[in-house]
């Protein structure tokens, strides 16, 4: 079974990429205005564009980093980063120590994140926010007798302090 992505993460990534390209293209098109000394051009425009490009790049990178395509076969679990376009890593099911789940609740909804653990490190990430078929993937992992290591409450400090995948 392959994981399927929800619409909004794909949309946000596409918008971040598009806006980053537009920002860079704008700088190249109007390069002479940015560095011409005889023409008036607001001095904050260039730093503002660099700031926006950085923000869009960071959001896009974060989306890519959090979106793992997971393929579960009979005896292997394959993780492919960056919406399925990144590097592929194959784990045998007996190498997987288990999975941890984190629940994040907000005012309007609650999301659950599942981290696959192999050799005491998080190797893959699934979530209800990013993946359409999260529940099916989780139940398939339970069918393959991957141990549930528990459900923890998500905190920002825990998220920032622990090593990410």
Backbone as a printed PyTorch tensor [residue, N CA C, xyz], in Angstrom:
tensor([[[  0.8340,  -1.1680,   0.0000],
         [  0.0000,   0.0000,   0.0000],
         [  0.8900,   1.2460,   0.0000]],

        [[  0.5060,   2.2210,  -0.7730],
         [  1.2380,   3.4840,  -0.8630],
         [  0.4570,   4.5800,  -0.1620]],

        [[  1.1950,   5.5020,   0.4360],
         [  0.5260,   6.6430,   1.0680],
         [  0.0880,   7.6320,  -0.0080]],

        [[ -1.0070,   8.3050,   0.2880],
         [ -1.5440,   9.3260,  -0.6200],
         [ -1.5940,  10.6440,   0.1360]],

        [[ -1.2370,  11.7230,  -0.5410],
         [ -1.1710,  13.0200,   0.1110],
         [ -2.4840,  13.7790,  -0.0270]],

        [[ -2.7940,  14.5550,   0.9970],
         [ -3.9470,  15.4500,   0.9630],
         [ -3.7010,  16.5950,  -0.0010]],

        [[ -4.7480,  17.3170,  -0.3340],
         [ -4.6640,  18.4120,  -1.2920],
         [ -3.8730,  19.6010,  -0.7540]],

        [[ -4.1350,  20.0370,   0.4820],
         [ -3.5650,  21.2920,   0.9830],
         [ -2.0430,  21.2870,   1.1020]],

        [[ -1.4050,  20.2340,   1.5890],
         [  0.0660,  20.2770,   1.5910],
         [  0.6610,  20.4000,   0.1890]],

        [[  0.0600,  19.7030,  -0.7700],
         [  0.5520,  19.8200,  -2.1530],
         [  0.3320,  21.2300,  -2.6910]],

        [[ -0.8250,  21.8070,  -2.3780],
         [ -1.1360,  23.1570,  -2.8270],
         [ -0.1680,  24.1740,  -2.2220]],

        [[  0.0680,  24.0940,  -0.9080],
         [  0.9830,  25.0340,  -0.2500],
         [  2.4020,  24.9040,  -0.7810]],

        [[  2.8490,  23.6760,  -1.0240],
         [  4.1880,  23.4820,  -1.5800],
         [  4.2740,  24.0810,  -2.9750]],

        [[  3.2750,  23.8480,  -3.7860],
         [  3.2640,  24.4030,  -5.1360],
         [  3.2660,  25.9260,  -5.1010]],

        [[  2.4760,  26.5180,  -4.2120],
         [  2.4510,  27.9800,  -4.0930],
         [  3.7870,  28.5290,  -3.6120]],

        [[  4.4210,  27.8690,  -2.6520],
         [  5.7370,  28.3160,  -2.1680],
         [  6.7700,  28.2550,  -3.2860]],

        [[  6.7500,  27.1730,  -4.0460],
         [  7.6900,  27.0640,  -5.1580],
         [  7.4240,  28.1340,  -6.2130]],

        [[  6.1600,  28.3440,  -6.5450],
         [  5.7990,  29.3310,  -7.5410],
         [  6.1850,  30.7420,  -7.0930]],

        [[  5.8730,  31.0970,  -5.8550],
         [  6.2210,  32.4290,  -5.3580],
         [  7.7300,  32.6270,  -5.2400]],

        [[  8.4550,  31.5880,  -4.8860],
         [  9.9180,  31.6920,  -4.8440],
         [ 10.4910,  31.9380,  -6.2330]],

        [[  9.9650,  31.2280,  -7.2130],
         [ 10.4370,  31.4170,  -8.5890],
         [ 10.0990,  32.8180,  -9.0780]],

        [[  8.8990,  33.3030,  -8.7720],
         [  8.5020,  34.6540,  -9.1790],
         [  9.4180,  35.6920,  -8.5470]],

        [[  9.7360,  35.5220,  -7.2600],
         [ 10.6210,  36.4790,  -6.5770],
         [ 12.0060,  36.5140,  -7.2160]],

        [[ 12.5600,  35.3590,  -7.4870],
         [ 13.8970,  35.3060,  -8.0920],
         [ 13.8520,  35.8610,  -9.5080]],

        [[ 12.8180,  35.5020, -10.2670],
         [ 12.7040,  36.0090, -11.6330],
         [ 12.5530,  37.5250, -11.6370]],

        [[ 11.8070,  38.0730, -10.7070],
         [ 11.6110,  39.5180, -10.6290],
         [ 12.9460,  40.2290, -10.3950]],

        [[ 13.7590,  39.6650,  -9.5210],
         [ 15.0700,  40.2680,  -9.2620],
         [ 15.9190,  40.2570, -10.5300]],

        [[ 15.8940,  39.1620, -11.2790],
         [ 16.6980,  39.1000, -12.5000],
         [ 16.1470,  40.0290, -13.5880]],

        [[ 14.8350,  40.1480, -13.6720],
         [ 14.2500,  41.0180, -14.6990],
         [ 14.5680,  42.4810, -14.4250]],

        [[ 14.4650,  42.8780, -13.1770],
         [ 14.7010,  44.2770, -12.8110],
         [ 16.0560,  44.4800, -12.1170]],

        [[ 17.0160,  43.6820, -12.5100],
         [ 18.3500,  43.7520, -11.9050],
         [ 18.9740,  45.1280, -12.0580]],

        [[ 18.7890,  45.7280, -13.2270],
         [ 19.3890,  47.0450, -13.4670],
         [ 18.7820,  48.1190, -12.5650]],

        [[ 17.5130,  47.9890, -12.2030],
         [ 16.8920,  48.9660, -11.3070],
         [ 17.4050,  48.8440,  -9.8720]],

        [[ 17.6830,  47.6200,  -9.4850],
         [ 18.1440,  47.4140,  -8.1110],
         [ 19.5170,  48.0350,  -7.8760]],

        [[ 20.3570,  47.9870,  -8.8830],
         [ 21.7290,  48.4230,  -8.6790],
         [ 22.1070,  49.6770,  -9.4690]],

        [[ 21.1210,  50.3090, -10.0920],
         [ 21.3900,  51.5700, -10.7910],
         [ 21.3370,  52.7070,  -9.7730]],

        [[ 22.3270,  53.5590,  -9.7920],
         [ 22.3960,  54.6340,  -8.8100],
         [ 21.6870,  55.9040,  -9.2750]],

        [[ 21.4490,  56.0120, -10.5500],
         [ 20.8180,  57.2390, -11.0300],
         [ 19.2930,  57.1600, -11.0790]],

        [[ 18.7170,  55.9760, -10.9160],
         [ 17.2690,  55.8260, -10.9480],
         [ 16.7440,  55.6510,  -9.5300]],

        [[ 15.6410,  56.3030,  -9.1930],
         [ 15.0910,  56.1190,  -7.8410],
         [ 14.4020,  54.7590,  -7.7100]],

        [[ 14.7470,  54.0700,  -6.7160],
         [ 14.1340,  52.7820,  -6.4110],
         [ 14.1540,  52.6490,  -4.9010]],

        [[ 13.0600,  52.2720,  -4.3290],
         [ 12.9900,  52.2600,  -2.8730],
         [ 14.0510,  51.3090,  -2.3030]],

        [[ 14.7990,  51.7780,  -1.3260],
         [ 15.9440,  51.0260,  -0.8300],
         [ 15.5390,  49.7580,  -0.0560]],

        [[ 14.2950,  49.6330,   0.3720],
         [ 13.8670,  48.4490,   1.1060],
         [ 13.2920,  47.3530,   0.2050]],

        [[ 13.1410,  47.6080,  -1.0660],
         [ 12.5250,  46.6310,  -1.9530],
         [ 13.3580,  45.3550,  -2.0560]],

        [[ 14.6350,  45.5040,  -2.2750],
         [ 15.4970,  44.3200,  -2.4370],
         [ 15.5520,  43.4890,  -1.1520]],

        [[ 15.8020,  44.0820,   0.0250],
         [ 15.7670,  43.2610,   1.2480],
         [ 14.4000,  42.6300,   1.4970]],

        [[ 13.3290,  43.3300,   1.1710],
         [ 11.9890,  42.7870,   1.3340],
         [ 11.8030,  41.5530,   0.4460]],

        [[ 12.2730,  41.6150,  -0.7620],
         [ 12.1460,  40.4720,  -1.6710],
         [ 12.9980,  39.2990,  -1.1980]],

        [[ 14.1920,  39.5810,  -0.7230],
         [ 15.0430,  38.5070,  -0.1990],
         [ 14.3880,  37.8640,   1.0210]],

        [[ 13.8110,  38.6850,   1.8930],
         [ 13.1150,  38.1630,   3.0710],
         [ 11.9560,  37.2570,   2.6600]],

        [[ 11.1330,  37.7100,   1.7130],
         [  9.9960,  36.8990,   1.2520],
         [ 10.4630,  35.6060,   0.5980]],

        [[ 11.4860,  35.6830,  -0.2170],
         [ 12.0080,  34.4880,  -0.8620],
         [ 12.5020,  33.4940,   0.1920]],

        [[ 13.1490,  33.9780,   1.2200],
         [ 13.6370,  33.1100,   2.2930],
         [ 12.4770,  32.4380,   3.0140]],

        [[ 11.4440,  33.2090,   3.3280],
         [ 10.2810,  32.6430,   4.0150],
         [  9.6170,  31.5660,   3.1600]],

        [[  9.3920,  31.8470,   1.8870],
         [  8.7670,  30.8610,   1.0070],
         [  9.6420,  29.6240,   0.8680]],

        [[ 10.9540,  29.8070,   0.7970],
         [ 11.8590,  28.6700,   0.6890],
         [ 11.8310,  27.8210,   1.9500]],

        [[ 11.8020,  28.4670,   3.1060],
         [ 11.7680,  27.7110,   4.3580],
         [ 10.4660,  26.9400,   4.5180]],

        [[  9.3590,  27.5550,   4.1560],
         [  8.0760,  26.8510,   4.2450],
         [  8.0700,  25.6720,   3.2760]],

        [[  8.5330,  25.8860,   2.0650],
         [  8.5990,  24.8020,   1.0870],
         [  9.5110,  23.6840,   1.5460]],

        [[ 10.6630,  24.0410,   2.1240],
         [ 11.5820,  23.0270,   2.6330],
         [ 10.9440,  22.2400,   3.7710]],

        [[ 10.2420,  22.9350,   4.6540],
         [  9.5960,  22.2660,   5.7800],
         [  8.5080,  21.3160,   5.2810]],

        [[  7.7640,  21.7390,   4.2690],
         [  6.7540,  20.8470,   3.6940],
         [  7.4070,  19.6120,   3.0860]],

        [[  8.4790,  19.8170,   2.3440],
         [  9.1850,  18.6820,   1.7640],
         [  9.7230,  17.7530,   2.8330]],

        [[ 10.2380,  18.3290,   3.8970],
         [ 10.8570,  17.5350,   4.9540],
         [  9.8250,  16.7110,   5.7240]],

        [[  8.6220,  17.2000,   5.8580],
         [  7.5980,  16.5040,   6.6220],
         [  6.7690,  15.5370,   5.8040]],

        [[  6.9110,  15.5370,   4.5210],
         [  6.0580,  14.7090,   3.6790],
         [  6.8330,  13.5110,   3.1520]],

        [[  6.6370,  12.3910,   3.8160],
         [  7.2690,  11.1460,   3.3960],
         [  6.2400,  10.2840,   2.7030]],

        [[  6.6150,   9.7690,   1.5600],
         [  5.7650,   8.7730,   0.9160],
         [  6.1730,   7.4240,   1.4940]],

        [[  5.2120,   6.7010,   1.9970],
         [  5.4600,   5.4170,   2.6310],
         [  4.8340,   4.3260,   1.7740]],

        [[  5.6170,   3.2930,   1.5040],
         [  5.1370,   2.1360,   0.7520],
         [  5.3270,   0.9210,   1.6470]],

        [[  4.2300,   0.2520,   1.9750],
         [  4.2920,  -0.9230,   2.8400],
         [  4.0250,  -2.1560,   1.9890]],

        [[  5.0180,  -3.0270,   1.9450],
         [  4.8960,  -4.3020,   1.2360],
         [  4.7960,  -5.4230,   2.2680]],

        [[  4.9290,  -6.6670,   1.7980],
         [  4.7960,  -7.8020,   2.7090],
         [  5.8560,  -7.8150,   3.8010]],

        [[  7.1060,  -7.5360,   3.4530],
         [  8.1680,  -7.6230,   4.4520],
         [  9.0420,  -6.3740,   4.5340]],

        [[  8.6790,  -5.3120,   3.8120],
         [  9.4750,  -4.0800,   3.8450],
         [  8.5820,  -2.8500,   3.9680]],

        [[  9.1880,  -1.8070,   4.5050],
         [  8.5710,  -0.4860,   4.5230],
         [  9.5590,   0.4510,   3.8580]],

        [[  9.1060,   1.1370,   2.8240],
         [  9.9550,   2.0480,   2.0650],
         [  9.5400,   3.4780,   2.3560]],

        [[ 10.5260,   4.3180,   2.6920],
         [ 10.2790,   5.7370,   2.9240],
         [ 10.9640,   6.5250,   1.8100]],

        [[ 10.1880,   7.3950,   1.1650],
         [ 10.7270,   8.2740,   0.1420],
         [ 10.3900,   9.6960,   0.5690]],

        [[ 11.3910,  10.5200,   0.7780],
         [ 11.1710,  11.8930,   1.2330],
         [ 10.7030,  12.7820,   0.0940]],

        [[ 10.3600,  14.0070,   0.4310],
         [ 10.0090,  15.0660,  -0.5290],
         [  8.8590,  14.6760,  -1.4520]],

        [[  7.7320,  14.3540,  -0.8700],
         [  6.5370,  14.0040,  -1.6400],
         [  6.7730,  12.8330,  -2.5880]],

        [[  7.7040,  11.9650,  -2.2640],
         [  7.9840,  10.8100,  -3.1110],
         [  8.9980,  11.0670,  -4.1960]],

        [[  9.6540,  12.2330,  -4.1900],
         [ 10.6590,  12.5540,  -5.2090],
         [ 12.0770,  12.5190,  -4.6600]],

        [[ 12.2400,  12.2440,  -3.3740],
         [ 13.5550,  12.2980,  -2.7280],
         [ 14.2300,  10.9410,  -2.6770]],

        [[ 15.1690,  10.8480,  -1.7560],
         [ 15.9160,   9.6120,  -1.5860],
         [ 15.0410,   8.5270,  -0.9740]],

        [[ 15.2690,   7.3160,  -1.4240],
         [ 14.4810,   6.1740,  -0.9760],
         [ 15.2920,   5.3850,   0.0510]],

        [[ 14.6340,   4.9750,   1.1020],
         [ 15.2590,   4.1390,   2.1270],
         [ 14.3120,   2.9910,   2.4240]],

        [[ 14.8320,   1.7620,   2.3670],
         [ 14.0210,   0.5670,   2.5780],
         [ 14.3870,  -0.0460,   3.9310]],

        [[ 13.3610,  -0.3370,   4.7300],
         [ 13.5430,  -0.9860,   6.0280],
         [ 12.7850,  -2.3010,   6.0240]],

        [[ 13.4220,  -3.3390,   6.5270],
         [ 12.7020,  -4.5890,   6.7200],
         [ 11.7910,  -4.4210,   7.9300]],

        [[ 10.6580,  -5.0760,   7.8920],
         [  9.6900,  -4.9100,   8.9720],
         [ 10.2730,  -5.3570,  10.3080]],

        [[ 11.1530,  -6.3680,  10.2920],
         [ 11.7340,  -6.8030,  11.5630],
         [ 12.7830,  -5.8150,  12.0890]],

        [[ 13.2450,  -4.8470,  11.2650],
         [ 14.1480,  -3.7950,  11.7300],
         [ 13.3980,  -2.6830,  12.4560]],

        [[ 12.1030,  -2.5700,  12.2190],
         [ 11.2960,  -1.5160,  12.8200],
         [ 10.9760,  -1.9170,  14.2610]],

        [[ 11.4050,  -1.0820,  15.2070],
         [ 11.1600,  -1.3670,  16.6210],
         [  9.6990,  -1.0990,  16.9870]],

        [[  9.0710,  -0.1730,  16.3080],
         [  7.6860,   0.1490,  16.5970],
         [  7.3400,   1.5230,  16.0740]],

        [[  6.2290,   2.0450,  16.5580],
         [  5.8390,   3.3960,  16.1670],
         [  5.3010,   4.1500,  17.3670]],

        [[  5.5940,   5.4450,  17.3680],
         [  5.0960,   6.3720,  18.3830],
         [  4.0540,   7.2570,  17.7280]],

        [[  3.0100,   7.5770,  18.4480],
         [  2.0260,   8.5150,  17.9230],
         [  1.9690,   9.7360,  18.8230]],

        [[  1.7760,  10.8750,  18.2030],
         [  1.6170,  12.1470,  18.8990],
         [  0.2830,  12.7450,  18.4770]],

        [[ -0.4400,  13.2490,  19.4210],
         [ -1.7160,  13.9040,  19.1280],
         [ -1.5590,  15.4010,  19.3400]],

        [[ -1.9930,  16.1530,  18.3430],
         [ -1.9740,  17.6060,  18.4160],
         [ -3.4060,  18.0730,  18.2220]],

        [[ -3.9180,  18.7700,  19.2050],
         [ -5.2930,  19.2360,  19.0720],
         [ -5.3140,  20.7580,  19.0660]],

        [[ -6.1730,  21.2920,  18.2310],
         [ -6.3510,  22.7300,  18.1300],
         [ -7.7940,  23.0860,  18.4230]],

        [[ -8.1420,  24.3130,  18.0920],
         [ -9.5170,  24.7520,  18.3420],
         [-10.5120,  24.0460,  17.4290]],

        [[-10.1270,  23.8400,  16.1750],
         [-11.0750,  23.2940,  15.2090],
         [-10.8890,  21.8070,  14.9330]],

        [[ -9.6640,  21.3100,  15.0320],
         [ -9.4410,  19.9160,  14.6790],
         [ -8.2860,  19.3290,  15.4800]],

        [[ -8.0980,  18.0270,  15.3220],
         [ -6.9940,  17.3190,  15.9650],
         [ -6.2690,  16.5230,  14.8900]],

        [[ -4.9560,  16.5090,  14.9770],
         [ -4.1370,  15.7360,  14.0450],
         [ -3.3210,  14.7280,  14.8250]],

        [[ -3.0300,  13.6320,  14.1760],
         [ -2.1950,  12.6090,  14.7870],
         [ -0.9820,  12.3870,  13.8970]],

        [[  0.1700,  12.3090,  14.5180],
         [  1.4230,  12.0630,  13.8220],
         [  1.9660,  10.7250,  14.2750]],

        [[  2.4490,   9.9350,  13.3360],
         [  3.0110,   8.6280,  13.6280],
         [  4.4620,   8.6200,  13.1760]],

        [[  5.3540,   8.2680,  14.0780],
         [  6.7760,   8.1740,  13.7650],
         [  7.1860,   6.7170,  13.8260]],

        [[  7.7720,   6.2020,  12.7500],
         [  8.3270,   4.8620,  12.7680],
         [  9.7010,   4.9210,  13.4230]],

        [[  9.9610,   3.9920,  14.3230],
         [ 11.2070,   3.9650,  15.0750],
         [ 11.9990,   2.7320,  14.6480]],

        [[ 13.2560,   2.9540,  14.2620],
         [ 14.1830,   1.8600,  13.9590],
         [ 15.5250,   2.2180,  14.5770]],

        [[ 16.0700,   1.2960,  15.3160],
         [ 17.3530,   1.4780,  16.0180],
         [ 17.3920,   2.8000,  16.7900]],

        [[ 16.3760,   3.0200,  17.5970],
         [ 16.2580,   4.1800,  18.4940],
         [ 16.2870,   5.5290,  17.7900]],

        [[ 15.8500,   5.5830,  16.5670],
         [ 15.7350,   6.8670,  15.8860],
         [ 14.5000,   6.8730,  15.0000]],

        [[ 13.9380,   8.0540,  14.8500],
         [ 12.7410,   8.2090,  14.0240],
         [ 13.1530,   8.1650,  12.5600]],

        [[ 12.5600,   7.2520,  11.8140],
         [ 12.9780,   7.0690,  10.4220],
         [ 11.9220,   7.5030,   9.4140]],

        [[ 10.6770,   7.6220,   9.8220],
         [  9.6170,   8.0370,   8.8960],
         [  8.5020,   8.6980,   9.6850]],

        [[  7.7350,   9.5110,   8.9760],
         [  6.6750,  10.2710,   9.6230],
         [  5.4170,  10.2070,   8.7690]],

        [[  4.3070,   9.9050,   9.4270],
         [  2.9920,   9.9380,   8.7920],
         [  2.1040,  10.8450,   9.6230]],

        [[  1.1210,  11.4490,   8.9920],
         [  0.1950,  12.2790,   9.7600],
         [ -1.1580,  12.3430,   9.0740]],

        [[ -2.1550,  12.6580,   9.8880],
         [ -3.4990,  12.8180,   9.3380],
         [ -3.5940,  14.0980,   8.5140]],

        [[ -2.7270,  15.0680,   8.7890],
         [ -2.7490,  16.3170,   8.0300],
         [ -2.1890,  16.1300,   6.6180]],

        [[ -1.1140,  15.3900,   6.4820],
         [ -0.4520,  15.2400,   5.1910],
         [ -0.9840,  14.0680,   4.3620]],

        [[ -1.4510,  13.0130,   5.0030],
         [ -1.7940,  11.7800,   4.2840],
         [ -3.2920,  11.5040,   4.3200]],

        [[ -3.8550,  11.2090,   3.1500],
         [ -5.2770,  10.8720,   3.0310],
         [ -5.5900,   9.5320,   3.6690]],

        [[ -4.7220,   8.5570,   3.4550],
         [ -4.9910,   7.1900,   3.9090],
         [ -4.1780,   6.8410,   5.1630]],

        [[ -4.0860,   7.7770,   6.0800],
         [ -3.3190,   7.5800,   7.3160],
         [ -3.8500,   6.3950,   8.1180]],

        [[ -5.1520,   6.3170,   8.3090],
         [ -5.7280,   5.2480,   9.1290],
         [ -5.4820,   3.8690,   8.5150]],

        [[ -5.5560,   3.7580,   7.1970],
         [ -5.3010,   2.4750,   6.5450],
         [ -3.8410,   2.0680,   6.7070]],

        [[ -2.9210,   3.0380,   6.5790],
         [ -1.4990,   2.7370,   6.7630],
         [ -1.2100,   2.3120,   8.1990]],

        [[ -1.8250,   2.9850,   9.1410],
         [ -1.6180,   2.6380,  10.5480],
         [ -2.1600,   1.2430,  10.8420]],

        [[ -3.3420,   0.9330,  10.3330],
         [ -3.9090,  -0.4000,  10.5780],
         [ -3.0890,  -1.4860,   9.8850]],

        [[ -2.5060,  -1.1690,   8.7280],
         [ -1.6490,  -2.1380,   8.0500],
         [ -0.3720,  -2.3980,   8.8500]],

        [[  0.1490,  -1.3620,   9.4900],
         [  1.3190,  -1.5560,  10.3540],
         [  0.9710,  -2.4330,  11.5470]],

        [[ -0.2190,  -2.2540,  12.0890],
         [ -0.6610,  -3.0880,  13.2090],
         [ -0.8510,  -4.5290,  12.7420]],

        [[ -1.3540,  -4.7190,  11.5170],
         [ -1.5040,  -6.0650,  10.9690],
         [ -0.1570,  -6.7470,  10.7750]],

        [[  0.8710,  -5.9600,  10.4440],
         [  2.2210,  -6.5150,  10.2930],
         [  2.9180,  -6.6820,  11.6400]],

        [[  2.1860,  -6.4800,  12.7130],
         [  2.6380,  -6.6570,  14.0840],
         [  3.8180,  -5.7530,  14.4370]],

        [[  3.7450,  -4.5210,  13.9420],
         [  4.6990,  -3.5030,  14.3720],
         [  4.1660,  -2.9670,  15.6940]],

        [[  5.0230,  -2.9470,  16.6820],
         [  4.6090,  -2.6290,  18.0460],
         [  4.2630,  -1.1520,  18.2020]],

        [[  3.1570,  -0.8970,  18.8820],
         [  2.7600,   0.4690,  19.2310],
         [  3.5090,   0.8450,  20.5020]],

        [[  4.4010,   1.8260,  20.4070],
         [  5.2210,   2.2260,  21.5430],
         [  4.5450,   3.2630,  22.4180]],

        [[  3.3440,   3.6460,  22.0700],
         [  2.5960,   4.5510,  22.9220],
         [  2.1260,   5.7890,  22.1940]],

        [[  1.2770,   6.5080,  22.8960],
         [  0.7320,   7.7620,  22.3970],
         [  1.1580,   8.8560,  23.3610]],

        [[  1.8260,   9.8700,  22.8540],
         [  2.3000,  10.9580,  23.6910],
         [  1.6180,  12.2470,  23.2830]],

        [[  1.5350,  13.1360,  24.2250],
         [  0.9800,  14.4520,  23.9470],
         [  2.0920,  15.3120,  23.3690]],

        [[  1.8240,  15.9680,  22.2790],
         [  2.8160,  16.7920,  21.5910],
         [  2.9930,  18.1120,  22.3190]],

        [[  4.2430,  18.5020,  22.5120],
         [  4.5530,  19.8220,  23.0530],
         [  5.6020,  20.4670,  22.1620]],

        [[  5.5890,  21.7730,  22.1130],
         [  6.5530,  22.4820,  21.2850],
         [  7.9720,  22.2290,  21.7640]],

        [[  8.1870,  22.2150,  23.0590],
         [  9.5320,  21.9890,  23.5900],
         [ 10.0620,  20.6200,  23.1820]],

        [[  9.2150,  19.5940,  23.2620],
         [  9.6360,  18.2360,  22.8660],
         [  9.9620,  18.2150,  21.3730]],

        [[  9.1590,  18.9130,  20.5930],
         [  9.3730,  18.9670,  19.1580],
         [ 10.7070,  19.6470,  18.8150]],

        [[ 11.0350,  20.7190,  19.5120],
         [ 12.2670,  21.4510,  19.2310],
         [ 13.5040,  20.7610,  19.8070]],

        [[ 13.3490,  20.0460,  20.9200],
         [ 14.5210,  19.4900,  21.5930],
         [ 14.9680,  18.1510,  21.0510]],

        [[ 14.0620,  17.3490,  20.5090],
         [ 14.4690,  16.0300,  20.0590],
         [ 14.9660,  16.0660,  18.6260]],

        [[ 15.7750,  15.1050,  18.3170],
         [ 16.3570,  15.0110,  16.9880],
         [ 15.2800,  14.5990,  16.0010]],

        [[ 15.1950,  15.3520,  14.9180],
         [ 14.1690,  15.0620,  13.9110],
         [ 14.7430,  14.1620,  12.8350]],

        [[ 13.8580,  13.6160,  12.0510],
         [ 14.2520,  12.6670,  11.0160],
         [ 14.6810,  13.3580,   9.7500]]])
